[in-house]
Amino acid sequence: MSDMGAPIDGVRRIAVLRANALGDLLLALPALDSLRGAYPDARITLLARSWHADLLTGRPGPVDDVIALPPISGVSEAAAGHLAPEGLFDELRGHRFDLAVQIHGGGRNSNPFVRRLGARVTAGLCSPDAERLDRWVPYVYYQHEVLRYLEVAALVGGRPSGGAMDVLEPRLAVTDADRAEVARELGEPPPRLVALHPGASDPRRRWPAERFAAVADRLGRPVVVTGTGKERDVVEEVAAAMRTPSVPAVDLLSIGGLAALYERCALVISNDTGPRHLAAAVGTPTVGIYWCGNLINAGPLTRTRHRPLVSWTVACPVCGASGVDLTAARCPHDVSWVAGVSVDEVAEQAADLLG
């Protein structure tokens, strides 16, 4: 392992690769804040996707600008077959990055990309099969993502931006434009509002829809049910199962608008997915339903305002395939792995947070 911890002299431009999903970005924010603290006068450019630019452009925070990458397999696109277009690296090298930081993953695909940026120093994560960077730490799957990326930032002099545990939880600024979007699309949110987010990109992380409805009915609060277009069916299922009325909000708001909606909520109850991280990042208490393995990597780090409920299922409920063997292929079954969490458990934590 290479030299760790010394800041790089003369750094004026920093490139950071983090080009995946919403939760991934939010979990990387403490590391970005740490880099900003170490290099207060440098320009930090996030190499990401177009939606990152939409969210972060003009928003207070550690990122100065975003370069939206085209689809590149293993870098900005999961599917195979997407090569970096001709001329891309000439364009990126034209930014004259002094430091390039990889907080994207193990590095098998992303480290060769980062090395081609032409930065004086590269730093990041390395799985055993990845090309080495100038400064690196090993990528070990079961590590909390926030701490993983802070460890990378520490390679080049970054430190958490305060002394309290709370600084480890990601923070995202909400803007007046975000709040105006909520007012335009939904009007004035009612006081004591609770949001439910019953979707998740992986169906195995979804708590049963009828249980979200049962918890909401017990709380007796105004309820909004949020989701993306792909989650419309489960949002409608939750709303139909509730005895009391709720407001569905499917693809109604941008990510910034959703942040502003959550900011107005007394509580967000969610599966382990990007919107739970978003709610926490704007300071709203959350109850999250987690599969045990995912809790290690992506659960909240504090418990004053955030309560994860944990399913200890370690094998597929249908075929028994292991969920903890990292060498095993994913089985084809999409049943919930978090159905072991009860309505009583979630309702108890929700009531406690609501006071």
C-alpha positions in Angstrom: 0.0 0.0 0.0 1.4 3.4 -1.0 2.1 6.5 1.0 -1.0 7.6 2.9 -2.2 10.9 4.3 0.1 13.6 3.0 -1.7 16.4 1.1 -0.6 17.1 -2.4 1.2 20.4 -3.0 -0.1 22.9 -5.6 -3.5 21.3 -6.2 -5.8 23.6 -8.1 -8.1 21.1 -10.0 -9.5 17.9 -8.5 -11.5 15.3 -10.5 -13.6 12.9 -8.5 -15.2 9.9 -10.2 -18.6 8.9 -8.7 -21.0 8.2 -11.6 -23.7 5.9 -10.2 -27.1 6.2 -8.4 -28.6 8.7 -5.9 -27.8 6.8 -2.8 -24.2 6.3 -4.0 -23.7 10.0 -4.5 -25.2 10.9 -1.1 -23.0 8.4 0.7 -20.0 10.0 -0.9 -20.8 13.6 0.2 -18.8 13.4 3.5 -15.7 12.4 1.5 -16.3 15.3 -0.9 -16.7 17.6 2.1 -13.4 16.2 3.4 -11.6 16.9 0.2 -13.0 20.5 0.2 -11.7 21.0 3.7 -8.2 19.8 2.6 -8.1 21.8 -0.6 -10.3 24.9 0.1 -9.1 26.8 -2.9 -9.1 24.0 -5.5 -11.9 23.4 -8.0 -13.6 20.0 -7.4 -15.2 18.5 -10.6 -17.4 15.5 -10.2 -17.2 13.1 -13.2 -20.7 11.6 -13.2 -24.0 11.6 -15.2 -26.3 14.3 -16.5 -28.7 13.9 -13.6 -25.8 14.7 -11.2 -25.3 18.0 -13.1 -29.0 18.8 -12.9 -29.0 18.2 -9.1 -25.7 19.8 -8.2 -25.3 22.8 -10.5 -25.7 25.9 -8.5 -26.3 24.0 -5.3 -24.2 24.9 -2.2 -21.8 22.1 -1.4 -18.3 20.7 -2.0 -18.8 20.2 -5.8 -17.9 23.2 -8.1 -19.0 21.6 -11.4 -20.1 18.3 -12.9 -18.8 16.8 -16.2 -21.6 14.4 -17.4 -19.9 11.4 -18.9 -21.3 9.5 -21.8 -22.3 5.8 -21.2 -19.0 3.9 -20.5 -19.3 0.3 -19.3 -18.1 -0.1 -15.7 -17.7 3.7 -15.3 -21.0 5.5 -16.0 -23.0 2.6 -17.4 -23.6 -0.9 -15.9 -24.3 -2.6 -19.2 -21.4 -4.0 -21.3 -20.5 -2.8 -24.7 -20.1 0.9 -24.1 -16.7 2.2 -24.9 -15.4 5.7 -24.2 -15.9 7.8 -27.3 -12.9 9.0 -29.3 -11.5 12.2 -28.1 -13.0 12.0 -24.6 -9.7 11.7 -22.8 -8.1 14.5 -24.8 -11.0 16.7 -23.7 -10.8 15.6 -20.0 -7.0 16.0 -20.0 -7.6 19.6 -21.2 -8.9 20.4 -17.7 -5.4 19.8 -16.3 -6.4 18.0 -13.2 -3.8 17.9 -10.5 -5.5 15.2 -8.5 -7.9 12.5 -9.6 -9.8 10.5 -7.0 -11.7 7.3 -7.6 -14.6 6.7 -5.1 -16.6 4.7 -7.6 -15.9 1.1 -6.8 -13.3 -1.6 -6.8 -11.5 -0.1 -9.8 -11.3 -2.9 -12.3 -12.9 -0.6 -14.9 -12.7 2.8 -13.2 -9.0 2.8 -12.3 -7.8 2.6 -16.0 -10.2 5.4 -16.7 -8.9 7.6 -13.9 -5.3 7.0 -14.9 -6.0 8.2 -18.4 -7.1 11.6 -17.0 -3.5 12.7 -16.9 -3.6 13.9 -13.2 -0.3 14.3 -11.4 -1.5 12.1 -8.6 -4.3 9.4 -8.6 -5.9 8.0 -5.5 -8.7 5.6 -4.8 -9.9 2.1 -4.2 -8.3 -1.1 -5.5 -9.8 -4.6 -5.6 -7.3 -7.4 -6.0 -7.9 -7.5 -9.8 -7.7 -3.7 -10.3 -4.9 -1.6 -11.7 -3.1 0.2 -8.9 -3.3 4.0 -8.4 -0.6 6.2 -6.9 -2.3 6.1 -3.5 -4.8 3.4 -2.7 -6.7 1.5 -0.1 -8.0 -2.0 -0.6 -11.7 -2.4 -1.7 -13.3 -4.9 0.7 -17.0 -5.3 0.0 -18.3 -5.3 3.6 -17.4 -1.8 4.7 -19.7 1.2 5.3 -19.6 3.3 2.1 -19.3 6.6 4.0 -16.2 5.3 5.9 -14.8 3.7 2.7 -14.7 7.0 0.8 -13.5 9.0 3.8 -10.6 6.5 3.9 -9.9 7.4 0.3 -10.0 11.1 1.0 -7.6 10.6 3.9 -5.0 9.2 1.4 -4.6 12.8 0.2 -5.0 14.7 3.4 -8.8 14.8 3.8 -10.3 14.6 7.2 -14.0 14.7 8.4 -15.1 18.3 8.6 -16.0 18.4 12.3 -15.6 16.6 15.6 -19.1 15.2 16.1 -20.4 11.9 14.9 -23.2 13.8 13.1 -20.7 15.0 10.5 -20.4 11.5 9.2 -24.0 11.6 8.1 -24.3 13.0 4.5 -25.8 16.5 4.2 -27.4 18.1 1.1 -28.5 21.7 0.9 -32.1 22.5 -0.1 -32.5 25.6 -2.3 -35.3 28.1 -2.7 -35.9 26.7 -6.2 -36.5 23.2 -4.7 -39.0 24.6 -2.2 -40.8 26.6 -5.0 -41.1 23.3 -7.0 -42.9 21.6 -4.1 -45.2 24.6 -3.7 -45.9 24.6 -7.5 -46.6 20.9 -7.7 -48.1 20.0 -4.4 -49.1 23.2 -2.7 -48.4 23.8 1.0 -47.5 20.5 2.7 -49.7 19.9 5.8 -48.0 20.0 9.2 -47.0 16.6 10.8 -46.6 15.1 7.3 -45.2 11.5 7.0 -43.7 10.2 3.8 -43.6 6.6 2.7 -41.2 5.3 0.0 -42.2 1.7 -0.7 -40.0 1.2 -3.8 -36.4 0.1 -4.3 -34.5 -0.8 -7.5 -33.9 -4.3 -6.2 -37.3 -5.9 -5.4 -35.7 -8.0 -2.7 -35.2 -4.9 -0.7 -38.9 -4.0 -0.7 -40.9 -4.4 2.5 -44.5 -5.6 1.6 -46.7 -2.7 0.5 -49.6 -3.6 2.8 -47.2 -3.2 5.8 -46.4 0.4 4.8 -50.1 1.0 4.7 -50.7 -0.6 8.1 -48.0 1.6 9.7 -49.3 4.7 8.2 -52.8 4.0 9.4 -51.5 3.5 12.9 -49.7 6.8 13.0 -52.8 8.9 12.1 -50.8 11.5 10.2 -51.2 13.1 6.8 -49.3 10.8 4.4 -47.5 11.3 1.0 -46.3 8.2 -0.9 -43.3 8.9 -3.1 -41.9 6.9 -6.0 -40.4 6.9 -9.5 -42.4 5.9 -12.6 -41.1 2.3 -12.3 -42.5 2.2 -8.8 -46.0 3.5 -9.7 -47.6 0.1 -9.1 -46.3 -0.3 -5.5 -47.2 3.4 -4.7 -50.7 2.7 -5.8 -50.8 -0.6 -3.9 -49.9 1.2 -0.7 -52.4 4.0 -1.2 -55.2 1.4 -2.0 -54.4 -0.6 1.2 -54.6 2.4 3.5 -57.8 3.1 5.3 -57.0 6.8 5.4 -56.4 9.0 2.4 -52.9 9.6 1.2 -51.3 11.7 -1.6 -49.3 9.8 -4.2 -46.3 11.6 -5.7 -44.9 9.6 -8.6 -42.4 11.2 -10.9 -43.9 14.5 -9.8 -40.7 16.2 -8.5 -37.0 16.5 -9.4 -34.5 15.1 -6.9 -34.1 18.6 -5.5 -37.9 19.0 -5.3 -38.1 15.6 -3.5 -35.4 16.8 -1.1 -37.6 19.9 -0.3 -40.7 17.7 0.2 -38.8 15.5 2.6 -37.5 18.6 4.4 -41.1 19.4 5.3 -41.9 16.0 6.6 -41.8 15.0 10.3 -40.6 11.5 9.3 -39.8 9.3 6.2 -40.4 5.6 6.3 -38.5 3.8 3.5 -36.8 0.8 2.2 -33.1 0.9 1.8 -32.9 3.1 -1.3 -31.7 6.5 -2.4 -34.8 8.5 -1.2 -34.1 7.3 2.4 -30.6 8.7 2.1 -32.0 11.9 0.6 -34.4 12.4 3.5 -31.6 11.9 6.0 -29.3 14.3 4.1 -31.8 17.1 4.5 -32.2 16.5 8.2 -35.5 14.6 8.4 -35.8 11.6 10.7 -36.1 8.2 9.0 -37.1 4.7 9.7 -35.4 2.4 7.2 -36.1 -1.3 6.5 -32.8 -3.0 5.8 -31.4 -6.4 4.8 -28.6 -7.2 7.2 -25.8 -7.2 4.6 -26.9 -3.8 3.2 -27.1 -2.3 6.6 -23.3 -2.9 6.9 -22.6 -0.9 3.7 -25.4 1.7 3.6 -27.2 2.0 6.9 -27.4 5.3 8.9 -24.4 5.7 11.2 -26.3 7.5 14.0 -29.5 6.5 15.9 -30.8 9.8 17.4 -32.8 10.6 14.2 -32.5 7.4 12.2 -33.7 3.9 13.0 -32.9 1.0 10.8 -35.0 -2.2 11.2 -33.0 -5.3 10.2 -34.0 -8.4 8.4 -31.6 -11.3 9.3 -32.6 -13.4 6.3 -29.3 -14.7 4.8 -30.7 -17.0 2.1 -33.3 -16.8 -0.6 -36.7 -17.6 0.9 -37.6 -19.6 -2.3 -34.5 -21.6 -3.2 -32.1 -21.1 -0.3 -29.3 -19.5 -2.3 -26.9 -17.7 -0.1 -27.1 -13.9 0.1 -23.8 -13.5 1.9 -21.5 -15.6 -0.2 -19.9 -13.0 -2.5 -18.8 -15.6 -5.0 -22.3 -17.0 -5.5 -24.4 -16.0 -8.5 -27.6 -14.1 -7.8 -30.6 -16.5 -7.9 -33.6 -15.5 -10.2 -36.1 -15.0 -7.4 -37.3 -11.5 -6.6 -39.2 -12.1 -3.4 -38.7 -9.8 -0.4 -35.7 -10.6 1.8 -36.9 -8.0 4.4 -40.4 -9.4 5.1 -39.1 -10.6 8.5 -39.4 -7.0 9.8 -42.8 -6.6 11.5 -45.3 -3.8 11.4 -45.0 -3.5 15.2 -41.3 -2.9 15.0 -41.6 -0.2 12.4 -44.6 1.5 14.1 -42.7 1.5 17.4 -39.7 3.3 16.0 -41.8 5.7 14.0 -43.9 6.6 17.1 -40.7 7.2 19.1 -39.2 9.5 16.5 -42.5 11.4 16.1 -42.5 11.9 19.9 
